[in-house]
Amino acid sequence: MWNPLSWVMEAAALVAIILSNGQGTPPDWEDFVGIITLLFINSAIGFYEEHNAGNAVKALMDSLAPKAKVKRAGQWSEVESSILVPGDMISFKIGDIVPADCRLTEAINVSIDQAALTGESLPQAKKAGDQCFSGSTCKQGEAEGVVISTGANTFFGRAASLVGQDDDSTGHLQKILAQIGSFCLITIGIFVLAEIFCLYAGFRYQYRRGLNNILVLLIGGIPIAMPTVLSVTLAVGAQQLAKYKAIVTRITAIEELAGVTILCSDKTGTLTTNKLTIDRSTIKTYAHFSADEIILLAAYASRTENQDAIDRCIVEALGDTARARAGIKLLDFKPFNPVDKRTEITYREESSGKLKRVTKGMTGIVIELCTRNKTDELENTLEHDVEEYASRGLRALAVAYEELDSDNFEAEGHGFELIGLLAIFDPPRDDTKQTIDDAIALGVRVKMVTGDQLAIAKETGRRLGLGDHMYPAKVLKEGPPPNSNFRDLDEMIIDADGFAGVFPEHKYEIVKRLQGMGHLCAMTGDGANDAPALSRANVGIAVEGATDAARGAADIVLTEPGLSTIVHAIRQARIIFQRMRNYSIYACSVTIRIVVCFSILAFTYKFDFPPFMVLVIALLNDGTIMTLSLDRVLPSMTPDSWDLTEIFAYAIAYGLYLTGSTVALVVIIVQTDFFQRKFGVALSTPPPINKNDPQLHMITYLQVAIISQALIFTTRAHSFFFMERPSFALFAAFCLAQLVSSIIAAYADWGFTQIHSISGGWIGIVWVWNIVWFIPLDWIKFGMRATVIKWLRARHERALATDVVAGVTLGRSKSRVGSIHESLYENRVSFIKRAARKVGLGKVHVSPQELTRFTSVQAAQTGQTLARNPSRTAH
């Protein structure tokens, strides 16, 4: 109820109850109660739909609330991480997320994945006394520790807080609502002023009579349901996206997602599985062993419990993990360590009883052990193969084998023989290639933005059909190389299929430059280091498993892995956009139709249409139009954008045509006796017809009510109205509204409204009249498309071409944060805020100075971590 459109209706209610008093007539209670009822019905429907959507969103959000195992009063129990305090003893094991910043008191073979912090894909070993950060994942072992900081004081918490707070009730859609609302208000204002001058100054109307005419324009012209219809459509959209396991944390992001032209996607865990795998097609063999035998022997030389990422991928490559120990008796196992940089197993083969030994590890170390077949030629071949792997972003792992003559498993063997080279990589997800193809088909270009190495990024891009025109992050600072074909960095960014080795400031810069070139940009991320870019993007998307900081910065949070959910979300967003656009054309058309129609009738015939009947029309219209939020529409195959000039052009054409349908009917009834002669019908007053005959008012009411609602079937269809089937809800609501309208026309005999029931003959005439006038509406749509709309689009394209030549960027909203419009059309859907608060998700935006400090600290910590553990990257 708190926006300019509602204010006009509320002002109309005050006019009806206060200003309508006088000249021997009481306050206009009927119109007052009707207006207030209409306002409350709109608000109640909006509240109900938002409540339902809020429940769906909250149910998904609750699943994100992290848990922690804590020791209190000597007892271990599971609690929500949000109630941890410094000093608590916590424990976690493989697969658990570290619930708070803690210092380890006990650590058994612990390995922590800090990719969200450092961007490194390999986990880091931790021992007692080391610090673990909240939001990182335990990949191996188990540990206990004491909590040293929680919430906003953790590393991720500081990352979230340094990018500030934002409000989800503002954004791009509010600008559109403001402009559509302004169009309607200006149209009404012009004709209200015209009526004041014409009726009072020209016709010398009495005070009360003129006021009723003005009330007709105020009540009938205001699209009172517009804020409710649009917010209900968005709320229903949020509910539908929840079915695809996508949580909308900023409701108007749905509308912006429909217009996204570029999707910047992280690689690890989004395009790929974030799970190392053996690439069977590229295994190199150097002896008489087959590729499957090499994998089996490498699995023997791997741990089957407390595995690191490499051991796990080799064992899982067998298909049946039990084969890693089947048919052999383990005698000795040497796990990986930073000095030897390899693993080794000595075992007895049960079928032959022979002792055998297998080792796998870093190629330079393993080849030195291979005394049986090491030659210069083999070393050169191995070096060439390793370089080939490296150029494709594949990690190389050498496997060697020897037999022992002795029964002593510690004895020397015959000497190792190099038997194979395994290629290890993070494979693309099964659905990623199809998803990228679908995104491209929808006009959305996908760019990979990853912290991984350039070679790995290129190989992933080739496998996905994404392309391999990728560049290292340093070009964002240094610009295009001197010998390149790019004039500037912007050209390079647009051409690139992706960037590798990026830090948070690089992601932020990429998004900022793409927006500066006029693109609506979506960005995916999962770590605290992605929060600034997620916040900057028009639509920030936190992928499955994202940290709290990333979720807080994002507009949409995915709870299922992969990119396919995003494409579902884009399609759904475009469906929602089409519904909103269809309604906008309809609402503006009805405003033109009511205001112009009744103004012309008042100017020509001093026609005093009763305001209460306009309220009835508005009530029936709103009841039908609410079902648009569930309508069947086809998503567009290109990114959507609001072209208000087109919307207003269609609205003026439809509105004036429908005005003609009503004025022509009234003129024929008043000026001729055509219907009376042909169909034997009559009005309550004999000829000459009284211009304000109560039955003429009823005929006018029925004609306006029927054809105004029927207009929605034209605006919602791209082709002929009968070619695109509406939803059952919309069609049923339309039929019900027409039945009610016809019953009112047949039986209503309300003296206070200056109407009188009409015969079945008149009702039939009005129905046939409306059907005849409805059919050409599609031809008006096609005619507009071939002339006015075509000219508007051509003019728009010429303007864009001129801007490109002049170096002027497009006038799109610069970012989610930059597009905040403090209008009074803010979408007051608070259900998402309430749901987000309960699980600790907050909106964030970036401060450039703090961003620089944050990323510098991060880079320094990453360097220190890698310096302490150089062997891990080699392994």
VENQUI-V889536 format. One record per backbone hydrogen bond with DSSP energy under -1.0 kcal/mol. CO is the residue of the C=O (numbers start at 1). NH is the residue of the N-H. Records with the same first field share a line. If there is no record, write none. Layout:
BEGIN
CO: NH ; NH
END
This chain:
BEGIN
3: 7
4: 8
5: 9
6: 10
7: 11
8: 12
9: 13
10: 14
11: 15
12: 16
13: 17
14: 18
15: 20
16: 28
18: 21
22: 25
25: 22
27: 29
28: 32
29: 33
30: 34
31: 35
32: 36
33: 37
34: 38
35: 39
36: 40
37: 41
38: 42
39: 43
40: 44
41: 45
42: 46
43: 47
44: 48
45: 49
46: 50
47: 51
48: 52
49: 53
50: 54
51: 55
52: 56
53: 57
54: 58
55: 59
56: 60
57: 61
58: 62
61: 64
62: 65
66: 81
68: 79
69: 91
70: 77
72: 75
75: 72
77: 70
79: 68
80: 83
81: 84
85: 88
88: 147
89: 71
90: 145
92: 143
93: 96
96: 138
98: 135
101: 148 ; 149
102: 132
103: 146
104: 129
106: 144
108: 142
110: 126
111: 139 ; 140
112: 124
113: 137
114: 117 ; 118
115: 119
116: 529
124: 112
127: 130
130: 104
132: 102
133: 136
136: 98
137: 113
138: 95
140: 111
141: 94
142: 108
143: 92
144: 105 ; 106
145: 90
146: 103
147: 87
149: 101
150: 153
151: 154
154: 158
155: 159
156: 160
157: 161
158: 162
161: 164
163: 845
172: 176
173: 177
174: 178
175: 179
176: 180
177: 181
178: 182
179: 183
180: 184
181: 185
182: 186
183: 187
184: 188
185: 189
186: 190
187: 191
188: 192
189: 193
190: 194
191: 195
192: 196
193: 197
194: 198
195: 199
196: 200
197: 202
198: 203
199: 205
206: 210
207: 211
208: 212
209: 213
210: 214
211: 215
212: 216
213: 217
214: 218
215: 219
216: 220
217: 221
218: 222
222: 224
223: 226
225: 229
226: 230
227: 231
228: 232
229: 233
230: 234
231: 235
232: 236
233: 237
234: 238
235: 239
236: 240
237: 241
238: 242
241: 244 ; 246
242: 245
245: 559
247: 557
250: 253
251: 254
252: 256
253: 257
254: 258
256: 259
257: 260
258: 640
261: 445
262: 522
263: 447
264: 524
265: 449
267: 270 ; 271 ; 272
271: 429
277: 425
278: 280
279: 282
280: 283
284: 421
290: 294
291: 295
292: 296
293: 297
294: 298
295: 299
296: 300
297: 301
299: 302
308: 312
309: 313
310: 314
311: 315
312: 316
315: 318
316: 319
318: 320
320: 323
321: 324
322: 325
327: 350
329: 348
332: 346
334: 344
337: 341
341: 362
343: 360
344: 334
345: 358
346: 331 ; 332
347: 356
348: 329
349: 353
354: 349
355: 404
356: 347
357: 402
358: 345
359: 400
360: 343
361: 398
362: 366
363: 367
366: 369
369: 371
375: 379
376: 380
377: 381
378: 382
379: 383
380: 384
381: 385
382: 386
383: 387
384: 388
385: 389
386: 390
387: 391
389: 394
390: 393
395: 424
397: 422
398: 361
399: 419 ; 420
400: 359
401: 417
402: 357
403: 414
408: 411
416: 372
417: 401
419: 286
420: 399
421: 284
422: 397
423: 279
424: 395
425: 277
427: 273
429: 432
431: 435
432: 436
433: 437
434: 438
435: 439
436: 440
437: 441
438: 442
439: 444
440: 443
445: 263
447: 265
448: 499
450: 502
452: 501
453: 457
454: 458
455: 459
456: 460
457: 461
458: 462
459: 463
460: 464
461: 466 ; 467
468: 470
469: 497
471: 500
472: 475
473: 476
474: 477 ; 478
475: 479
481: 484
488: 492
489: 493
490: 494
491: 495
492: 496
497: 448
498: 471
499: 450
500: 473
503: 506 ; 507
504: 508
505: 509
506: 510
507: 511
508: 512
509: 513
510: 514
511: 515
512: 516
513: 517
514: 519
515: 518
520: 261 ; 262
521: 538 ; 539
522: 264
523: 541
525: 543
526: 547
527: 530
528: 531
530: 534
531: 535
532: 536
533: 537
539: 523
540: 555 ; 556
541: 525
542: 558
543: 546
547: 551
548: 552
549: 553
550: 554
555: 249 ; 250
556: 542
557: 247
563: 566 ; 567
564: 568
565: 569
566: 570
567: 571
568: 572
569: 573
570: 574
571: 575
572: 576
573: 577
574: 578
575: 579
576: 580
577: 581
578: 582
579: 583
580: 584
581: 585
582: 586
583: 587
584: 588
585: 589
586: 590
587: 591
588: 592
589: 593
590: 594
591: 595
592: 596
593: 597
594: 598
595: 599
596: 600
597: 601
598: 602
599: 603
600: 604
601: 605 ; 607
611: 615
612: 616
613: 617
614: 618
615: 619
616: 620
617: 621
618: 622
619: 623
620: 624
621: 625
622: 626
624: 627
625: 628
626: 629
627: 630
628: 631
643: 647
644: 648
645: 649
646: 650
647: 651
648: 652
649: 653
650: 654
651: 655
652: 656
653: 657
654: 658
655: 659
656: 660
657: 661
658: 662
659: 663
660: 664
661: 665
662: 666
663: 667
664: 668
665: 669
666: 670
667: 671
668: 672
673: 677
674: 678
675: 679
676: 680
690: 693
693: 697
694: 698 ; 756
695: 699
696: 700
697: 701
698: 702
699: 703
700: 704
701: 705
702: 706
703: 707
704: 708
705: 709
706: 710
707: 711
709: 712
710: 713
711: 714 ; 715
712: 716
720: 723
727: 731
728: 732
729: 733
730: 734
731: 735
732: 736
733: 737
734: 738
735: 739
736: 740
737: 741
738: 742
739: 743
740: 744
741: 745
742: 746
743: 747
744: 748
745: 758
750: 755
751: 754
759: 763
760: 764
761: 765
762: 766
763: 767
764: 768
765: 769
766: 770
767: 771
768: 772
769: 773
770: 774
771: 775
774: 777
776: 780
777: 781
778: 782
779: 783
780: 784
781: 785
782: 786
783: 787
784: 789
787: 791
788: 792
789: 793
790: 794
791: 795
792: 796
793: 797
794: 798
795: 799
796: 800
797: 801
798: 802
799: 803
800: 804
801: 805
802: 806
803: 808
815: 819
817: 820
821: 823
827: 829
828: 830
830: 834
831: 835
832: 836
833: 837
834: 838
836: 841
837: 840
847: 851
848: 852
849: 853
850: 854
851: 855
852: 856
853: 857
854: 858
855: 859
856: 860
857: 861
858: 862
859: 863
860: 864
861: 865
862: 866
863: 867
864: 868
865: 869
870: 874
871: 875
END
